[in-house]
Amino acid sequence: MAFASSSTSTTVVVTGATGKVGSRLVKQMLQDDDTNATNDIRVVALVRNATKAGSLFPPSSSLDIVQVNFEDENSLQSAFGKYDGFGLFLACGNVPNQQDLELNICRAAAAASCWHCVKLSTAQPVIEQKESYGSAHQVVEKELSTLFVDNQYSILRPHMFMQMLDPNLGGPLLGIDLRETNVCTHAFANAPMALIDCEDVAACAKAILLDSRYDNDKNSKRIRRHAGKVYELTGPKAFTLQQEVAKVISTLRPSDKQVSIQPCSIDDVVSMLPPIVADQMKAFLKTLMEYDTVTNDFESLTGQRPKSIEEFIIQNPRSFLPRQSRTGNEIN
């Protein structure tokens, strides 16, 4: 039996619900449902592992955690068939079969009663490369207009996430590792970039999905506003790790020594990787390194200002402090 969406209720299905953006979207949707009496939101988290997902989110009568096999369209169709009208957040992470998984999801959702799909893609210049790290995104983006009637989809192309500066998440390729020292190197040290917080990317997806909800008027300007649109998401300004980031981290550390983030070559960074992977990653990093564009797409979608890198580090100090002085939670 399908769960009907009433004129005042909204069902949002989130794939990649345990990922960086998807998990934040689930929490933001549930928070909106709890605090806004005009919104009756049911969130459906489609996941590979229901036990893992259950540990990420607080118990809620507005949340369904549904375990599916993303490689099996029948499994997806069965899950989607339980809901009569839903918005879809599409994200599968950077896995080898990402393209196939996302196309499976799109086909099953389009055949069901999906009224709008928001696809999480990658940074604009990465998409513009013919052969790149973003090739899977290119294929899926192209198929959206074929699968979804009246172009009822939107694409989010965010810059690199601020969270990737955490050495626990970004690792030796992207993380700033100041856990044992006041000095480190980074390939992006003196490259101006406008990174964005995952929370802000999730907020954009939420804004589109709630703005595009089905209200029995398929010609509504509100629904059509996001049809086929691509949003390039960045932070509020371009900054460098060597200047702005080093300065704000220095103010947080229990030492009078200033933090120093010095440049290193991309070749040095990728030297630990297998040659085939290293070549792809080198091209990807070089593209991001040259991407200093700042857009107002976040503000146009949410009516708010995106988080600055200074605000992000101050709110998440633990990963940028020496091990012995850490308090609070790690970035996740």
N, C-alpha and C positions, 0 to 999 in steps of 0.2 A: 504494500500500500504506500502511495506517495504522500509525503507530508505537504499539505497545501500551504502556500504563502498567502496570507491575508493581505488586504490593502494596506495595512499598517505594519506588516512584518517583512523582514528581509532575510533571505538565506544566502550566506556566502560560503563557498567551498574553497578551502585553502590547500593547495598542494605545496610540497616543500615546507610543511607546517613545523618541522623541527629545525629548519634552517635559520640563517641569520635574519632574513627579512620576514619569512613566513611566520616564525614564532612570534615576532613582534607584532605582526598584523593580527594574529589570533588574539593576543593580549589586548591590543588596542580596541578591537571590535568588541570584546567582552566587557572592557571598561566602559565603552560608549553605551553598551546595552544596560549596564548597571546604573550609569549616572544620568542618562537622557531618557526621560519618560516617554518621549515621542518616538523613540526607536525601539522596535521589538526585533532583535537580531538573533538569528540562529547561526552559529559558526560550526562548520563541518571541517574538521581537520583530517584530510586524507593522508595516511602515513604507511610506511612499510612496517613499522614496529609500534603497535598500540601501547605497549608497556612503557617504552621510552617516552612516547608523547605524553602519556598520562602523568609522568613525573615532572613534566615541564610546566603544566598548566594547573591552576587551582580548580577544584571541583566546581562545576557550574551546570545548571539545568539548561543553559543556552548553548552548551558545547557538546557536539557529537564527535567522538574520535573513532574513525573508521579505518580499519586496516585493509589495504588493497594490494594487489599485485600490479604495479604500473606497467609491467611487460605484457599484461593480459587485458585486452580491450573488454572482454566479457566481464571481468572483475570490476573494471571501471564503470561499465554500463549499469551493472547491478547496483553499484554505490550511487551513481547519479540518479538512477530511476526511483530512488526513495524520496526525491525532493521535487516538488512541482514548482519550478521556477527558481533559479539561483544565479548568482554572480560567481565568477571563477577567478582565483589568483593562480597563475601558472608559473611554477618554478621547480626545477628538478636538480639544481646544483650542477657543478662542473664534473659530471661523471662521464666515462667513455661513451655510454649509450644515451646521453642526454637528449639528443635529437629524436631518437626513436621513442623514448619515454614521453616526451612532451607532445609529439604528434599523436601518440596513442590517447593521451588525455584530451587533446583538442578534438579529435574525431569523436570520442565518446561523449564529450560535453556538448558538441555541436549537434549531435544526434538526439540529445536529451533536451531539456528545457532551459538551457543556459541563455540568459539574456545579455550578458556582457562578460568578456574575458580580459583580464589585465595580465599581460605577459611581462615578466621580469627578464630583461635582456642584459646587455653589457654596454660599456661606454661607447658613445657615438663614433669616435675615430676608429675604434676596434671593429665595429660593424662595417665601416666604410672600406676596410681592407678586403680585397678579394679572397686572399688565402690568409687566414689568421686564426688566433685563439678563439675568435667568436664565430667560427663557421657554422656551428650547430645553431646558434641564435639566428644567423642569417636565413637558414633553411626554414626554421619554424616561423619566423616573422613573415616570410614570403607566403607560407601556407595559410596564415590566419585569414587573409582576405578571401580565400577560396572556401574555407570551412565555415566561417561565421557570416550568416545572412545580414545584409545591410551594414557590413563592416562593423559589427558590434564587438569590437575589440579595441584595446589601447596597449601601447608599448611603453615601458619604462626603461630608459637607458641611463643608468646612474654611473657617475664617476666611481672610482675606487672607494670602498667603504673606509671610514675613519678607523673602524674596529681592526682593520688589517695592520695597523701600526703596532698593535699589541703583539709582542714577540711570541706569545702562546698561540696566537691565531695566524699571524702573518709569517711566522717562522723566520729563517735566515734570509728569505727572499724579500720580504716586505716589512717585517717587524723592526721596531726600534729597541735594541737590546741594551738597556742601561741597568740591568739587574745587579751587576757586580762592579760597575765602573761608571765614571762620569763622561766617558768618551766612547763613541761608537761610529761606525761608518754606515752609509746607506746610499744606494744608487740614485735615489731621488733627493739627496740632501739639498742641492741648490736649484732644483727644478720647481718653479711655481705651479701648484696644482690646487684645484678647488674640490677636495675630497668631501664626501657626504656621509652623514651618520645613517646607519641602518634604520634607526627609529624614524628618520625623516622619509626614507624611501617607503617604509610601511605606511606612513601617514598619507603619502600620495596615493598609494593603492587603495587605502580605505576611503579617501575622498572621492576617487573615481567610482568605486563600487557603490557607495551610498548615494552618489549623485546620479548613478545610472540604473537604479533599481527599477524593476518592472512595476508600472502603475496602471496597466490596462490601456495605455495610450502610446502605441509604438511610434507615433509621429511626434511625440513630445520633444520640444527643443532641449529639455533637460537630459533626455536619453541620448539624443543625437549629438550632443555637444562633444562627447569624447570618442565618437565613432571614427575608427581608423587613425586616431591621433597618436603621435609619437612625442613623448616628453623626455627632454634631456635634463637630468637631475644633477645639480652640483651644490656645493656649499655656497656660503654668501660671498666668499672672496678666495682668490688664489693666494697661497702662502708657501713658504719653504720650510723644510724641516730644520735647515741650518740656522734660520733666523727665528721665526715666530714659535715653532715647536720647541726648540732648545730653550728659548727664553721662558716660556710658561712652565716647562718641566723644572727648570732651575729654581723657580719660585716655590715649588712644592717639596723640594728635597731637603732633608735635614743636614745640610752642609753648606758652607760658604763657597764651595767650589762650583763654578758655572759648568753646566752641561755643554758638551760640544758634539755636534753631529756633522761629521766630515764626509765629503763625497768619495765614492769609489766607482769603479767601472762596472757596467752591467756584465761584462765578460767575467769579472771576478765573482759576481753574485751567482751566475748560472753554471759556473765551472764544476759544481758538485753534481750536476744533473746529467743523465744520459744524453748523448749528442743530439738525437732527434728531438727530445723534449727541450733541451737547452736552446735549440734554434727557435722553436716556437715561443718559448718563454722570453727569449731575448727580444724578439719582434714585438711581443705583447708589452713588455716593460718599456721598451723604447717609445712605443706609441703613447702609453700613459704619461711618460716623462715629458712629452711634448704637448700634452693636453692641458692648457691653462684657461680654457673657456669658462666663463661664469654665466649662468642663465637665471632667469626669474621664474622658471616653470614650477618650482616648489611653491613659491609664494602665490602664483596664479591658481594653483590647485587647492591650497590649504588656507590662503589668506594670512599666513604667518611667515616669519623669517626663518630660514634654515639655521640649524645650530652651527656655531663657529668652532674652529679647531680648539680655540682657547677654552670655550665652554665645555667641549667634549672631554678634554684632558682633566680639567678641574673636577668634573663630575665623575670621572673614571680614573682616579690617580694611581690606583693600586699597581697597575701593570707598568707604570713608568717610574716606580720608586725602588730603591734598594730592597732586597728581600727582607732584611731584618726590620724595616720600618713600615711594612705594609699593614694596612687595616682595611676592612670592608671587603667588597665582593670583586672578583675578577670580571673583566669584560667577557661576555659570551655572545 
